[in-house]
């Protein structure tokens, strides 16, 4: 990935039933904020949920969300 990337937040935390992650990175004029959760028995099954919000996207009237 090109450009100047700076992350002000990059945290992974253990929860009762898995892990959560939070990141916030600035890539040029764009800010990407992500939250994720990872659950399961981590031997046979892992469930991952991730939501990313982009702000400051050129020629964009508002926010864009990437979801599966």
Biopython code that builds the backbone (N, CA, C, O; Angstrom):
import numpy as np
from Bio.PDB.StructureBuilder import StructureBuilder

atoms = [
    (1, "UNK", "N", (0.851, -1.171, 0.000)),
    (1, "UNK", "CA", (0.000, 0.000, 0.000)),
    (1, "UNK", "C", (0.889, 1.223, 0.000)),
    (1, "UNK", "O", (1.812, 1.319, 0.809)),
    (2, "UNK", "N", (0.628, 2.150, -0.886)),
    (2, "UNK", "CA", (1.435, 3.353, -0.961)),
    (2, "UNK", "C", (0.930, 4.426, -0.037)),
    (2, "UNK", "O", (-0.087, 4.251, 0.635)),
    (3, "UNK", "N", (1.621, 5.518, 0.002)),
    (3, "UNK", "CA", (1.190, 6.646, 0.811)),
    (3, "UNK", "C", (1.749, 6.604, 2.209)),
    (3, "UNK", "O", (2.378, 5.628, 2.620)),
    (4, "UNK", "N", (1.513, 7.671, 2.929)),
    (4, "UNK", "CA", (1.987, 7.806, 4.294)),
    (4, "UNK", "C", (0.885, 7.333, 5.235)),
    (4, "UNK", "O", (-0.187, 7.935, 5.288)),
    (5, "UNK", "N", (1.142, 6.264, 5.975)),
    (5, "UNK", "CA", (0.142, 5.690, 6.867)),
    (5, "UNK", "C", (0.574, 5.899, 8.310)),
    (5, "UNK", "O", (1.702, 5.578, 8.684)),
    (6, "UNK", "N", (-0.346, 6.447, 9.127)),
    (6, "UNK", "CA", (-0.084, 6.660, 10.541)),
    (6, "UNK", "C", (-1.268, 6.143, 11.339)),
    (6, "UNK", "O", (-2.404, 6.554, 11.102)),
    (7, "UNK", "N", (-1.015, 5.249, 12.280)),
    (7, "UNK", "CA", (-2.082, 4.684, 13.094)),
    (7, "UNK", "C", (-1.982, 5.230, 14.512)),
    (7, "UNK", "O", (-0.955, 5.095, 15.178)),
    (8, "UNK", "N", (-3.074, 5.850, 14.961)),
    (8, "UNK", "CA", (-3.106, 6.406, 16.306)),
    (8, "UNK", "C", (-3.668, 5.406, 17.308)),
    (8, "UNK", "O", (-3.528, 5.584, 18.518)),
    (9, "UNK", "N", (-4.311, 4.343, 16.794)),
    (9, "UNK", "CA", (-4.863, 3.319, 17.676)),
    (9, "UNK", "C", (-4.704, 1.962, 17.018)),
    (9, "UNK", "O", (-5.009, 1.794, 15.837)),
    (10, "UNK", "N", (-4.227, 0.999, 17.783)),
    (10, "UNK", "CA", (-4.081, -0.377, 17.306)),
    (10, "UNK", "C", (-4.129, -1.266, 18.543)),
    (10, "UNK", "O", (-3.094, -1.589, 19.125)),
    (11, "UNK", "N", (-5.352, -1.663, 18.944)),
    (11, "UNK", "CA", (-5.534, -2.391, 20.193)),
    (11, "UNK", "C", (-6.226, -3.728, 19.960)),
    (11, "UNK", "O", (-7.176, -3.825, 19.183)),
    (12, "UNK", "N", (-5.737, -4.752, 20.643)),
    (12, "UNK", "CA", (-6.373, -6.070, 20.652)),
    (12, "UNK", "C", (-6.596, -6.415, 22.121)),
    (12, "UNK", "O", (-5.675, -6.339, 22.934)),
    (13, "UNK", "N", (-7.844, -6.800, 22.457)),
    (13, "UNK", "CA", (-8.214, -7.037, 23.842)),
    (13, "UNK", "C", (-8.887, -8.401, 23.989)),
    (13, "UNK", "O", (-9.746, -8.761, 23.184)),
    (14, "UNK", "N", (-8.501, -9.152, 25.007)),
    (14, "UNK", "CA", (-9.139, -10.433, 25.320)),
    (14, "UNK", "C", (-10.493, -10.161, 25.962)),
    (14, "UNK", "O", (-10.613, -9.295, 26.829)),
    (15, "UNK", "N", (-11.512, -10.905, 25.531)),
    (15, "UNK", "CA", (-12.846, -10.810, 26.119)),
    (15, "UNK", "C", (-13.223, -12.170, 26.702)),
    (15, "UNK", "O", (-12.451, -13.124, 26.610)),
    (16, "UNK", "N", (-14.397, -12.254, 27.294)),
    (16, "UNK", "CA", (-14.839, -13.509, 27.900)),
    (16, "UNK", "C", (-14.977, -14.628, 26.869)),
    (16, "UNK", "O", (-14.734, -15.792, 27.190)),
    (17, "UNK", "N", (-15.367, -14.293, 25.629)),
    (17, "UNK", "CA", (-15.587, -15.324, 24.623)),
    (17, "UNK", "C", (-14.734, -15.159, 23.372)),
    (17, "UNK", "O", (-15.076, -15.697, 22.319)),
    (18, "UNK", "N", (-13.624, -14.421, 23.469)),
    (18, "UNK", "CA", (-12.747, -14.266, 22.314)),
    (18, "UNK", "C", (-11.851, -13.050, 22.426)),
    (18, "UNK", "O", (-11.221, -12.812, 23.457)),
    (19, "UNK", "N", (-11.805, -12.279, 21.338)),
    (19, "UNK", "CA", (-10.947, -11.100, 21.250)),
    (19, "UNK", "C", (-11.680, -9.988, 20.521)),
    (19, "UNK", "O", (-12.567, -10.257, 19.711)),
    (20, "UNK", "N", (-11.317, -8.740, 20.801)),
    (20, "UNK", "CA", (-11.791, -7.596, 20.019)),
    (20, "UNK", "C", (-10.579, -6.823, 19.528)),
    (20, "UNK", "O", (-9.502, -6.887, 20.120)),
    (21, "UNK", "N", (-10.772, -6.093, 18.439)),
    (21, "UNK", "CA", (-9.700, -5.243, 17.923)),
    (21, "UNK", "C", (-10.267, -3.885, 17.558)),
    (21, "UNK", "O", (-11.417, -3.767, 17.134)),
    (22, "UNK", "N", (-9.449, -2.871, 17.728)),
    (22, "UNK", "CA", (-9.808, -1.504, 17.338)),
    (22, "UNK", "C", (-8.581, -0.856, 16.709)),
    (22, "UNK", "O", (-7.486, -0.892, 17.270)),
    (23, "UNK", "N", (-8.782, -0.261, 15.532)),
    (23, "UNK", "CA", (-7.696, 0.460, 14.876)),
    (23, "UNK", "C", (-8.211, 1.778, 14.325)),
    (23, "UNK", "O", (-9.381, 1.900, 13.960)),
    (24, "UNK", "N", (-7.341, 2.744, 14.271)),
    (24, "UNK", "CA", (-7.623, 4.013, 13.605)),
    (24, "UNK", "C", (-6.344, 4.459, 12.917)),
    (24, "UNK", "O", (-5.326, 4.710, 13.562)),
    (25, "UNK", "N", (-6.416, 4.553, 11.591)),
    (25, "UNK", "CA", (-5.245, 4.918, 10.803)),
    (25, "UNK", "C", (-5.588, 6.042, 9.844)),
    (25, "UNK", "O", (-6.694, 6.106, 9.308)),
    (26, "UNK", "N", (-4.642, 6.910, 9.640)),
    (26, "UNK", "CA", (-4.779, 7.987, 8.665)),
    (26, "UNK", "C", (-3.847, 7.662, 7.512)),
    (26, "UNK", "O", (-2.648, 7.454, 7.699)),
    (27, "UNK", "N", (-4.418, 7.622, 6.321)),
    (27, "UNK", "CA", (-3.664, 7.325, 5.105)),
    (27, "UNK", "C", (-3.858, 8.524, 4.187)),
    (27, "UNK", "O", (-4.877, 8.635, 3.505)),
    (28, "UNK", "N", (-2.892, 9.406, 4.176)),
    (28, "UNK", "CA", (-3.078, 10.664, 3.444)),
    (28, "UNK", "C", (-4.217, 11.445, 4.073)),
    (28, "UNK", "O", (-4.178, 11.744, 5.266)),
    (29, "UNK", "N", (-5.245, 11.784, 3.275)),
    (29, "UNK", "CA", (-6.403, 12.546, 3.759)),
    (29, "UNK", "C", (-7.498, 11.647, 4.327)),
    (29, "UNK", "O", (-8.462, 12.146, 4.907)),
    (30, "UNK", "N", (-7.366, 10.341, 4.171)),
    (30, "UNK", "CA", (-8.411, 9.396, 4.556)),
    (30, "UNK", "C", (-8.131, 8.823, 5.941)),
    (30, "UNK", "O", (-6.998, 8.457, 6.254)),
    (31, "UNK", "N", (-9.177, 8.749, 6.767)),
    (31, "UNK", "CA", (-9.087, 8.093, 8.062)),
    (31, "UNK", "C", (-9.895, 6.809, 8.010)),
    (31, "UNK", "O", (-11.067, 6.828, 7.634)),
    (32, "UNK", "N", (-9.279, 5.693, 8.384)),
    (32, "UNK", "CA", (-9.936, 4.390, 8.431)),
    (32, "UNK", "C", (-10.037, 3.958, 9.892)),
    (32, "UNK", "O", (-9.029, 3.828, 10.586)),
    (33, "UNK", "N", (-11.275, 3.739, 10.347)),
    (33, "UNK", "CA", (-11.530, 3.295, 11.711)),
    (33, "UNK", "C", (-12.173, 1.920, 11.644)),
    (33, "UNK", "O", (-13.188, 1.742, 10.971)),
    (34, "UNK", "N", (-11.588, 0.940, 12.338)),
    (34, "UNK", "CA", (-12.096, -0.431, 12.287)),
    (34, "UNK", "C", (-12.322, -0.990, 13.683)),
    (34, "UNK", "O", (-11.578, -0.697, 14.619)),
    (35, "UNK", "N", (-13.374, -1.809, 13.801)),
    (35, "UNK", "CA", (-13.657, -2.563, 15.023)),
    (35, "UNK", "C", (-13.933, -3.990, 14.614)),
    (35, "UNK", "O", (-14.646, -4.236, 13.641)),
    (36, "UNK", "N", (-13.379, -4.922, 15.343)),
    (36, "UNK", "CA", (-13.593, -6.322, 15.007)),
    (36, "UNK", "C", (-13.786, -7.179, 16.236)),
    (36, "UNK", "O", (-13.370, -6.817, 17.336)),
    (37, "UNK", "N", (-14.428, -8.333, 16.033)),
    (37, "UNK", "CA", (-14.542, -9.320, 17.103)),
    (37, "UNK", "C", (-14.216, -10.692, 16.531)),
    (37, "UNK", "O", (-14.516, -10.988, 15.374)),
    (38, "UNK", "N", (-13.602, -11.514, 17.356)),
    (38, "UNK", "CA", (-13.159, -12.841, 16.975)),
    (38, "UNK", "C", (-13.602, -13.798, 18.075)),
    (38, "UNK", "O", (-13.136, -13.698, 19.211)),
    (39, "UNK", "N", (-14.497, -14.724, 17.745)),
    (39, "UNK", "CA", (-15.037, -15.645, 18.732)),
    (39, "UNK", "C", (-14.990, -17.075, 18.195)),
    (39, "UNK", "O", (-14.785, -17.290, 17.000)),
    (40, "UNK", "N", (-15.177, -18.029, 19.070)),
    (40, "UNK", "CA", (-15.190, -19.436, 18.682)),
    (40, "UNK", "C", (-14.324, -20.244, 19.620)),
    (40, "UNK", "O", (-13.828, -19.734, 20.624)),
    (41, "UNK", "N", (-14.145, -21.522, 19.282)),
    (41, "UNK", "CA", (-13.290, -22.350, 20.126)),
    (41, "UNK", "C", (-11.816, -22.249, 19.697)),
    (41, "UNK", "O", (-10.943, -22.751, 20.406)),
    (42, "UNK", "N", (-11.527, -21.619, 18.565)),
    (42, "UNK", "CA", (-10.191, -21.354, 18.051)),
    (42, "UNK", "C", (-9.399, -22.631, 17.745)),
    (42, "UNK", "O", (-8.184, -22.588, 17.555)),
    (43, "UNK", "N", (-10.107, -23.767, 17.702)),
    (43, "UNK", "CA", (-9.493, -25.022, 17.270)),
    (43, "UNK", "C", (-10.188, -25.517, 16.012)),
    (43, "UNK", "O", (-9.537, -25.889, 15.036)),
    (44, "UNK", "N", (-11.507, -25.519, 16.043)),
    (44, "UNK", "CA", (-12.294, -25.963, 14.892)),
    (44, "UNK", "C", (-13.010, -24.808, 14.211)),
    (44, "UNK", "O", (-13.284, -24.859, 13.012)),
    (45, "UNK", "N", (-13.312, -23.773, 14.971)),
    (45, "UNK", "CA", (-14.177, -22.724, 14.441)),
    (45, "UNK", "C", (-13.779, -21.355, 14.993)),
    (45, "UNK", "O", (-13.498, -21.200, 16.182)),
    (46, "UNK", "N", (-13.765, -20.377, 14.102)),
    (46, "UNK", "CA", (-13.545, -18.984, 14.484)),
    (46, "UNK", "C", (-14.529, -18.135, 13.696)),
    (46, "UNK", "O", (-14.666, -18.298, 12.484)),
    (47, "UNK", "N", (-15.209, -17.233, 14.382)),
    (47, "UNK", "CA", (-16.113, -16.300, 13.723)),
    (47, "UNK", "C", (-15.482, -14.910, 13.827)),
    (47, "UNK", "O", (-15.073, -14.468, 14.901)),
    (48, "UNK", "N", (-15.417, -14.239, 12.679)),
    (48, "UNK", "CA", (-14.824, -12.910, 12.609)),
    (48, "UNK", "C", (-15.859, -11.920, 12.102)),
    (48, "UNK", "O", (-16.514, -12.160, 11.088)),
    (49, "UNK", "N", (-16.003, -10.816, 12.804)),
    (49, "UNK", "CA", (-16.851, -9.710, 12.355)),
    (49, "UNK", "C", (-15.990, -8.458, 12.357)),
    (49, "UNK", "O", (-15.288, -8.178, 13.329)),
    (50, "UNK", "N", (-16.047, -7.710, 11.266)),
    (50, "UNK", "CA", (-15.221, -6.516, 11.129)),
    (50, "UNK", "C", (-16.026, -5.422, 10.450)),
    (50, "UNK", "O", (-16.692, -5.658, 9.442)),
    (51, "UNK", "N", (-15.956, -4.218, 11.014)),
    (51, "UNK", "CA", (-16.604, -3.059, 10.398)),
    (51, "UNK", "C", (-15.562, -1.959, 10.262)),
    (51, "UNK", "O", (-14.870, -1.626, 11.224)),
    (52, "UNK", "N", (-15.457, -1.400, 9.069)),
    (52, "UNK", "CA", (-14.506, -0.328, 8.795)),
    (52, "UNK", "C", (-15.254, 0.883, 8.269)),
    (52, "UNK", "O", (-16.089, 0.765, 7.373)),
    (53, "UNK", "N", (-14.955, 2.047, 8.825)),
    (53, "UNK", "CA", (-15.536, 3.300, 8.376)),
    (53, "UNK", "C", (-14.422, 4.171, 7.806)),
    (53, "UNK", "O", (-13.393, 4.379, 8.448)),
    (54, "UNK", "N", (-14.639, 4.681, 6.582)),
    (54, "UNK", "CA", (-13.682, 5.575, 5.941)),
    (54, "UNK", "C", (-14.248, 6.983, 5.943)),
    (54, "UNK", "O", (-15.408, 7.184, 5.582)),
    (55, "UNK", "N", (-13.452, 7.953, 6.342)),
    (55, "UNK", "CA", (-13.836, 9.360, 6.251)),
    (55, "UNK", "C", (-12.747, 10.109, 5.502)),
    (55, "UNK", "O", (-11.579, 9.721, 5.525)),
    (56, "UNK", "N", (-13.145, 11.184, 4.839)),
    (56, "UNK", "CA", (-12.185, 11.992, 4.092)),
    (56, "UNK", "C", (-11.876, 11.466, 2.716)),
    (56, "UNK", "O", (-10.879, 11.856, 2.108)),
    (57, "UNK", "N", (-12.740, 10.561, 2.203)),
    (57, "UNK", "CA", (-12.520, 10.008, 0.867)),
    (57, "UNK", "C", (-12.763, 11.113, -0.160)),
    (57, "UNK", "O", (-13.837, 11.714, -0.160)),
    (58, "UNK", "N", (-11.788, 11.400, -1.043)),
    (58, "UNK", "CA", (-11.977, 12.453, -2.046)),
    (58, "UNK", "C", (-13.216, 12.186, -2.910)),
    (58, "UNK", "O", (-13.513, 11.040, -3.247)),
    (59, "UNK", "N", (-13.922, 13.246, -3.258)),
    (59, "UNK", "CA", (-15.118, 13.183, -4.095)),
    (59, "UNK", "C", (-16.225, 12.330, -3.483)),
    (59, "UNK", "O", (-17.032, 11.749, -4.208)),
    (60, "UNK", "N", (-16.268, 12.252, -2.164)),
    (60, "UNK", "CA", (-17.307, 11.502, -1.474)),
    (60, "UNK", "C", (-18.109, 12.459, -0.602)),
    (60, "UNK", "O", (-17.525, 13.214, 0.176)),
    (61, "UNK", "N", (-19.443, 12.445, -0.714)),
    (61, "UNK", "CA", (-20.252, 13.373, 0.063)),
    (61, "UNK", "C", (-20.321, 13.011, 1.547)),
    (61, "UNK", "O", (-20.693, 13.861, 2.357)),
    (62, "UNK", "N", (-19.978, 11.792, 1.928)),
    (62, "UNK", "CA", (-20.097, 11.406, 3.337)),
    (62, "UNK", "C", (-19.245, 10.224, 3.659)),
    (62, "UNK", "O", (-18.147, 10.058, 3.129)),
    (63, "UNK", "N", (-19.768, 9.396, 4.542)),
    (63, "UNK", "CA", (-19.020, 8.234, 5.017)),
    (63, "UNK", "C", (-19.315, 7.020, 4.154)),
    (63, "UNK", "O", (-20.404, 6.883, 3.595)),
    (64, "UNK", "N", (-18.339, 6.153, 4.056)),
    (64, "UNK", "CA", (-18.510, 4.877, 3.361)),
    (64, "UNK", "C", (-18.192, 3.770, 4.356)),
    (64, "UNK", "O", (-17.201, 3.832, 5.084)),
    (65, "UNK", "N", (-19.042, 2.771, 4.372)),
    (65, "UNK", "CA", (-18.817, 1.630, 5.249)),
    (65, "UNK", "C", (-18.593, 0.391, 4.413)),
    (65, "UNK", "O", (-19.318, 0.145, 3.449)),
    (66, "UNK", "N", (-17.607, -0.379, 4.773)),
    (66, "UNK", "CA", (-17.326, -1.646, 4.096)),
    (66, "UNK", "C", (-17.818, -2.773, 4.991)),
    (66, "UNK", "O", (-17.351, -2.926, 6.120)),
    (67, "UNK", "N", (-18.752, -3.555, 4.489)),
    (67, "UNK", "CA", (-19.274, -4.690, 5.246)),
    (67, "UNK", "C", (-19.347, -5.892, 4.325)),
    (67, "UNK", "O", (-19.583, -5.755, 3.124)),
    (68, "UNK", "N", (-19.144, -7.070, 4.895)),
    (68, "UNK", "CA", (-19.236, -8.280, 4.052)),
    (68, "UNK", "C", (-20.656, -8.533, 3.600)),
    (68, "UNK", "O", (-20.914, -9.503, 2.888)),
]
sb = StructureBuilder()
sb.init_structure("model")
sb.init_model(0)
sb.init_chain("A")
sb.init_seg("    ")
for serial, (resi, resn, name, xyz) in enumerate(atoms, 1):
    if name == "N":
        sb.init_residue(resn, " ", resi, " ")
    sb.init_atom(name, np.array(xyz, "f"), 0.0, 1.0, " ", f" {name:<3s}", serial, name[0])
structure = sb.get_structure()
